[in-house]
Amino acid sequence: MLARIQGADGVELCYPADFEQPAELKELLRQSGLGVAGVNFRARRTGKWWRGAYLYAEERPAQSAALLAKANRLFYVHLNDNDGRWDWDMLPGAFHLWEFVELFYTLRKLGYDNDWYAFDVYPKEIDTVANFAAAMTLTRKLEAITDRIDVATMERLLQERNSAKTLPYLYSLL
């Protein structure tokens, strides 16, 4: 539930904590008129959002980020990965490399470049500092792969919708 707070400039929400789909959140923000400042977007593949919205609404992190950006409500991106069955708080790209490349490609197109990233990568049996250093290193590697994408080529491939051309192109970037 949202409410106006006297003297507050805005409200900060965390997505997907309270909303199953970004379109639902976007519509609430539009209708509320409460001066919501923005949304902390969690790019992970589990819980209501990933299993609910992804499997049933067929949304992807890149789609969700685009919807939030279109509403001028994308604050920062919260990164982790898992197997889709449980929130294992794994390093970005551990299971879903291409979804992360697609997310970073979309963020670049949206002008969200090196703004704010947060990591939810809980190291259960290893050194915390080393784990967060690895998260940052892997994120920069995913960004480097993304930055090798030729935008004109990728946009043409997206228009063609031919995976026999798109996947070999993407793999050539590794």
N, C-alpha and C positions, 0 to 999 in steps of 0.2 A: 504494500500500500504506500502510495506517495502522499505527502502532505507538505504544505508550505511551511517553512520554518522562518519565523520572524528574524530578520537581520541576516539571513544566509543568502549568499549570492547564487547558490545553486545546489543541487543534489547530485551526488555521484552514485551511480549504480554499477553493480558488477553483473555482467552477462557471461555465462548463462545461469547464474545462481537462482534467479527468480523467474526466468522466462524460458519457455521451451524453444521458441524460435525468434530470430532477430526481427522478423516482420512484426511479430506481436509486440515486442519492445518498442520498435520504431513507431508504431501506431499509438502506443500509450504515451510516448514522449511528445508526439505531435498533438494529441488531444489534451494532454494534461495542462499545458500552459503554466507549469510550475517552475520553469526556469531550470530544468535539469541541465547541468553543465556538460555531462558526457557520460560515456560508458567505458568501463574496463572490460575489454574483450578477452575471453579465455579461449585460446586455440588449443583445444584438446579433444581427444576422441573417446569420450565415455559419458556416462550419466545421461540425464534427460536430453541434454543438448545433442550430443553426438549420436547416441543410439536412437533417441526420439526424433530429433529434427533431421539428422542425416538419413536414417533408414526410412522414416515415414514421409518427411517433407523433402527429402533428397537435397538437403543443403550441405554445403561444404564450408570450411573456415573462410576461404576466399569470398564466397557469397555473403557470408555473415558480415565480414569486415566491410564489404562494399555497401551493404544496406545501411550499416551504422554510419559509415562515412557520408553516404548520401544525405543522411539526416543531420550531418555535422555533429555527431555524437560519439565518434571514436576517439577515446583518450589515449590508451596505451594497450599493448598486446601482451597477454599473459601466456607463456609458452611451456608446454610439456608434451609428452607423448605417452602412449600405452597401447595395449593390444586390443582395445575396444571392448573388453569384457570387464575391466576394473581399472580404476584410476591409480596406476602404478607409479605415477610421478617420474616417468623416465625422461631421459635426455631427448631434446627435440630431434626428430628424424630417426629415432630408434626403430620405429615401425612404419611410419608414414612419410617417407622422404619426399615423394612427389606432391603430397598435399601441402607440405611446408614450402616447397619451391613455388607451387601455385599461390599460396598465401603471400609469400614475399613478393612475387611478381605483381600480384594485385595491389599490395600495399605500396609498391613503387609507383604503379599507375595512379594511385590515389594521392600521391605526394607524401605518404607516411614513410619517411626514410630516416632510419637511425633516430627515431624519436624516443619512445619509451617502450622497453621490453621488460617484463618481469618473468622470473622462472619459478615454477613450482616443481622442483626436481628434488624430492626428498631422498637423500642417500641413506638407505637403511643399514648398510654394512660397510660403507667406505667413507673416506674422509670428506667432510662437507665442503671444504675449500676446493679440493681437487674436483669434486663433482660439479660445483658451480663454475669453475674454470673450464671444465669440459663442455658444459652447457653453452658458455659464451663462445668457445672455440668452434663448436658444431654450428651454432647459429651463424657465426661469421662465414663458415664454410657453405652453409645453405644459401646465405646471401650472395656469396661469390659465384655459386652455381647459377643463381638467379640473374646476377649481373652479366653473365656470359650469354644470356638469351638475347638474340637480336629481335628487337621489338617488332620491326616490320615483318620479319620472317614468322614470328610467333603469331602475330595477328592474322597473317594470311593463313597459317595452319589452323588457327582456331575457326576461321571462316569456312575452311574446307571441311572441317570435322572428319578428318581421315586419320585414324590412329596409326595406320600403316606408314604414314609420313611423319606424324607428330612424335611418336615415341622414339623412333630412331634418331630424330633430330635432338630430342631432349637427352637421350643417352650419349650422344656425341659430345655433350657439354661436360660430362664427368671426367 
